[in-house]
Amino acid sequence: MSGIYLHIPFCKQACHYCNFHFSTSLKLKNELLAALLQEIYLQKDYLKGETIETVYIGGGTPSLLTAQEINQLFETLHQHFDIKSDAECTLEANPDDLTPQSLHKFHQTPINRFSIGIQSFLAADLTYMNRAHNVQQALQCVPMTQDAGFENISIDLIYGTPTLNNESWIKNMETAFEWKVPHISAYGLTVEENTALAHLIEKKKVLAPTDEKAQEQMLILMEKMAENGYEHYEVSNFSKPNHRSKHNTSYWLGKKYVGLGPAAHSYNQISRQWNIAHNVKYIKSIKDNILPAEIEILTEVQKFNEYLMVSLRTSWGADLNKIKNDFPSSYFQHLSREIQVFLNTQKAFIENDQLRLTPTGILIADYLTAQLFVEEIA
């Protein structure tokens, strides 16, 4: 089973923290969608006929698409890929794009799951992040989506902003709990290079987030999610039983996927490739029937490091038997040696031959995993 990701690189306005590829001008939208339809054809053999169990339309802001445009994408996908009849089909959406009218139209598409980028119910947070929606839209979008008949809903929340205190962070979560949304993704605010937020902090126009607050609010997050029956199945993801994101879980399980659109990534367990992050160049190349992608053949070291990087983010952890069987013995010896300090300090543990992180280990997941990587030999 494999997955398909489509990147829609358009937004109404730029969030200050975002470093994804997007444009706030829609003038190339029609040309880009035409190129995307052509890329579906060009990439039809990438997964070698494997059945597709998930389709994820992300961005950018794909809820800017009309139902007709979404249907056209799916019609073309069905022409060239074997998509399961019950495939999970997710659309990322912003609260300000969801209305009773738009949701009625989305019901006439294959979309059966929404991932809604709420981020916060606080005006100060939304202003700090430069989100396009307001508090009222944040509070209305989920009940509205549920009233329209969509039950499989995920919402995004962001913690660690200088404008968010612990009491307000708990209230944000409690609002989601009241709606009984089956999936919540929660991310600590990070300051990426060359973003508006990085420039504003550098010019001292806004306060910078701190690691201390992010860790404190992450601990609160884990506690409150557990109290309300959510499984913490990946560092940033929490779900009610049987409501994990199938698409994202496939990434963490190392399944194959094809990415379509500018800046989209693809992975077939042998190599990784990524499209050019430039709308005009992407369109021109596709018009010439040339896939505008760079390809990297993965080395054994890269495969090992990537397996650790994704598996240790999950509740099931890294399979030590897989590492023994699929990689050189020296890699397992390296891991056994380097993990000891984290086992001794209760940042990680081993159970049933699965290496997993404890709650305090999750707080430093990226750092911890990087200490376990094998170095490439030149």
Phi, psi and omega in degrees: 000140183226177182229161177234132175242133175242127182259121178254103193270052180226141176218154175293319177208163185269121172292140187297332185267351192280134175239018175284163179278124178199167174228144176268002174258131181262010187293337179262010187302310183296317178296320182291320178296322176297319178294322179297320177297322178289324179294327175306316178294315182296331184260010188298336182259002185300320183266006173054043173080006180296148179291139181264124179253348178217141171232126184234120178256110184236189183187209021058193181231086183291347176290357171285344179287151174276162176300324179296319179293321177296316179297323179295320177298314182292323177300318180289322176300316181295333178291332189239352179228151177269095184260128179302147181295332180252029181300144173285119183239106188255140172239123171288139183217148171262146183306324184287349178267351185263117177227163176305324181291314181293322179293324176299319180289322178297334177295340181267016177240173176286358181299126178232007179212137177244139170243106190258124183274073180286311179072315179194156174255012181256130180301321182296320178295313183298323177292315179302320183273350182062044177286152183280340184261166179249179184298317182300316179294323177297321183281338184267333195295319183289308177304324179295317179293321177294318179297333179281357175101006178266120181258330184275090187235137171241145173236149175261137172232149178238133177239170178090002178288149179299339183272357187249115174268172186297321180297317180291326177298318178295319179296322177302313180294319182296328176298315178295321180297322180298327180280348181058039176295137187281349183213134178228128172252127183232128186235137171284134181297127176240150180258105181272149179298147174064021173262164178300323180297318179299319180291320180295321178293318180299323180274003178062032177271337175222159177283152177270146173292157180242149178296325182297314179294318181300317180293320179298315181285334173294320177296319176298317179303309182298320180295311183292323179296316179297318180299331184256018170082021178263136175277128177272086189265350175206155189317314186252009189231137184225138182217153167287162181308134177067022180233025171300151172291113180295323183294307181293326178299326179296326175299312186288340176270359177078024178283163181282151174205154176244134179253131184239137181109165181299135178075000181285144180254149176231155184209129180235021179075352176247320182220167175233141177220155182217138180283156179299139181266064182203114188299314183295314181293324177298310182299314181299315182295316180295321177301328178273009181060033177244125179285119185275064187232145169264143183239137178233119175282126186281133175278169177299322179296315180297319179298319180294311182297320179292323177298315177298317185299317183275321185289324181285352174277349188257166179288337180273341172075195182265132181277111183293329177292323176298317180296320178296320188273329189259349184230161177305148183300330180296333180291318179294320178297318177299313180298316182299324180285313187285335183282345187303318182297326180280331173291318182292330181262012176058036171269342180213163177209162178241128180217125181053044179063022175245126176272120184228160179263145173277171177306320179288333175289325178299327180299332182238034187304314183295314179297312183301312182298320180298331179288343182264352183296147171271140180273139177291134178271125183292000000 
